């Protein structure tokens, strides 16, 4: 199974983000209903390892928190954009949760990237070099900000690839504790 761990966004955020799309040649927009905040990409994971991981993730104790979405950007840079993203305001609890998940995934024998966690929402993948159109998008939406929302769980998703694109299927959610 091809798996990843993410935070699902509320429907009103997905709808608002979907409305930001514009005409960028060769852009493959992430369907609004599939926009999420990836905490860990796992890739292909066998059934036994998946069961072990699920048990280990269930033992994570982390508090719920609020998340704020703000700003836009692209990877690797404005001159050669390949991915458009929507930003996430820094949140220490989110960073701590991502670190716990990272360690748990590694302990289950699933390799992880060594790059530091950089929270963002992948918004579009770009096939063609279109720096001018991407620059216009970033200039227009660079100050986008959505109301914060509560994060009460994280979820393992299965990603099924097809000719129509990836379909993200929730496998299991893990509740965060209520502060206080």
VMD Tcl script that draws the C-alpha trace (Angstrom):
set ca {
  {0.00 0.00 0.00}
  {1.16 3.52 -0.79}
  {0.65 5.50 2.42}
  {1.08 8.96 3.91}
  {0.17 10.63 7.20}
  {-1.61 13.97 7.09}
  {-3.93 16.46 8.69}
  {-7.23 16.81 6.88}
  {-8.50 20.35 6.32}
  {-12.07 21.41 7.05}
  {-14.33 21.63 4.00}
  {-14.62 25.44 4.20}
  {-10.80 25.74 3.90}
  {-10.68 23.36 0.95}
  {-13.43 25.33 -0.79}
  {-11.70 28.68 -0.18}
  {-8.39 27.32 -1.46}
  {-10.05 25.82 -4.54}
  {-11.29 29.30 -5.46}
  {-7.70 30.61 -5.72}
  {-6.92 28.63 -8.86}
  {-5.98 30.59 -11.95}
  {-4.84 30.03 -15.52}
  {-1.31 28.68 -15.33}
  {-0.20 26.67 -18.39}
  {0.54 23.03 -17.55}
  {-0.60 23.32 -13.92}
  {-2.04 20.13 -12.43}
  {-4.14 21.47 -9.56}
  {-4.67 19.27 -6.52}
  {-8.43 18.67 -6.34}
  {-9.83 20.89 -3.57}
  {-11.27 17.90 -1.70}
  {-7.80 16.31 -1.52}
  {-5.79 19.29 -0.21}
  {-4.15 18.24 3.07}
  {-1.12 18.93 5.25}
  {1.33 16.04 4.86}
  {3.15 15.09 8.06}
  {5.03 12.10 6.61}
  {5.15 10.41 3.21}
  {5.67 6.67 3.64}
  {5.55 5.29 0.10}
  {4.92 1.59 -0.39}
  {4.38 -0.16 2.94}
  {3.68 -3.86 3.46}
  {0.71 -5.16 5.43}
  {2.71 -6.23 8.51}
  {4.66 -2.98 8.68}
  {1.40 -1.06 8.25}
  {-0.12 -2.88 11.24}
  {3.00 -2.23 13.34}
  {2.93 1.46 12.36}
  {-0.77 1.81 13.15}
  {-0.19 0.45 16.66}
  {2.79 2.73 17.21}
  {0.96 5.84 15.96}
  {-1.93 5.08 18.31}
  {0.47 5.51 21.24}
  {1.43 9.09 20.26}
  {0.27 11.56 22.89}
  {0.05 15.13 21.59}
  {-2.34 17.97 22.31}
  {-4.86 19.33 19.86}
  {-4.05 22.79 18.48}
  {-5.18 25.46 16.04}
  {-3.73 25.79 12.57}
  {-3.60 28.90 10.39}
  {-3.13 28.91 6.63}
  {-1.41 31.96 5.18}
  {0.73 32.93 2.20}
  {1.85 31.22 -0.98}
  {5.13 30.09 -2.50}
  {6.74 27.61 -4.84}
  {9.46 24.98 -4.91}
  {12.30 25.10 -5.77}
  {12.13 28.85 -6.56}
  {10.26 31.53 -8.51}
  {12.53 31.22 -11.55}
  {12.00 27.46 -11.99}
  {8.72 26.66 -10.22}
  {7.70 22.99 -10.11}
  {5.26 23.05 -7.17}
  {2.90 25.80 -5.99}
  {2.12 25.71 -2.29}
  {-0.05 27.43 0.29}
  {1.68 28.29 3.56}
  {1.01 27.24 7.14}
  {1.83 29.62 9.98}
  {4.50 28.27 12.35}
  {2.96 26.29 15.21}
  {5.22 24.64 17.83}
  {2.68 21.89 18.61}
  {2.50 20.98 14.89}
  {6.30 20.80 14.70}
  {6.33 18.58 17.80}
  {3.67 16.28 16.36}
  {5.56 16.00 13.07}
  {8.76 15.11 14.99}
  {6.97 12.39 17.00}
  {5.49 10.93 13.81}
  {8.89 11.06 12.10}
  {10.52 9.11 14.94}
  {7.66 6.60 15.07}
  {7.83 5.96 11.32}
  {11.63 5.48 11.49}
  {11.26 3.11 14.46}
  {8.95 0.98 12.31}
  {11.71 0.65 9.70}
  {10.19 3.02 7.13}
  {12.83 5.37 5.65}
  {12.13 9.09 5.85}
  {13.58 12.18 4.20}
  {16.25 13.94 6.24}
  {15.00 17.42 5.27}
  {13.52 19.40 8.13}
  {9.72 19.47 8.31}
  {8.41 22.38 6.25}
  {4.63 22.59 6.67}
  {2.79 23.54 3.48}
  {-0.18 22.50 1.39}
  {0.74 21.32 -2.11}
  {-1.61 23.26 -4.38}
  {-0.41 22.50 -7.92}
  {2.34 20.66 -9.75}
  {3.79 22.39 -12.80}
  {4.91 20.57 -15.92}
  {6.02 23.61 -17.90}
  {8.37 26.42 -16.95}
  {5.89 29.26 -16.41}
  {7.69 31.64 -14.06}
  {5.75 34.70 -15.24}
  {2.30 33.17 -14.56}
  {3.46 31.67 -11.25}
  {4.93 35.04 -10.25}
  {1.58 36.71 -11.02}
  {-0.23 34.06 -8.92}
  {2.19 34.54 -6.00}
  {1.90 38.33 -6.20}
  {-1.91 38.16 -6.29}
  {-2.34 35.57 -3.51}
  {0.81 36.06 -1.42}
  {-1.14 37.61 1.44}
  {-3.95 35.03 1.45}
  {-4.99 34.14 4.99}
  {-7.78 31.84 6.16}
  {-9.31 31.74 9.65}
  {-7.56 29.30 11.97}
  {-9.21 25.95 12.61}
  {-8.85 23.29 15.31}
  {-6.78 20.19 14.63}
  {-8.09 17.30 16.70}
  {-6.58 14.31 14.85}
  {-4.14 13.10 12.24}
  {-4.82 10.37 9.70}
  {-3.06 7.64 7.72}
  {-4.17 7.80 4.09}
  {-3.79 5.29 1.33}
  {-2.96 6.85 -2.02}
  {-4.32 4.92 -4.98}
  {-2.88 6.08 -8.32}
  {-4.99 5.99 -11.47}
  {-5.19 7.66 -14.86}
  {-7.40 10.34 -13.29}
  {-4.79 11.09 -10.61}
  {-4.33 10.04 -7.00}
  {-7.28 9.09 -4.82}
  {-6.70 9.57 -1.08}
  {-8.52 7.07 1.11}
  {-8.49 7.52 4.91}
  {-7.27 4.32 6.61}
  {-7.33 5.33 10.28}
  {-7.42 8.54 12.30}
  {-5.62 9.15 15.58}
  {-7.12 11.61 18.08}
  {-5.08 14.33 19.72}
  {-5.70 15.10 23.39}
  {-7.77 18.07 24.46}
  {-5.62 20.57 26.36}
  {-6.47 21.38 29.91}
}
mol new
graphics top color blue
foreach p $ca { graphics top sphere $p radius 0.5 }
foreach p [lrange $ca 0 end-1] q [lrange $ca 1 end] { graphics top cylinder $p $q radius 0.2 }
display resetview
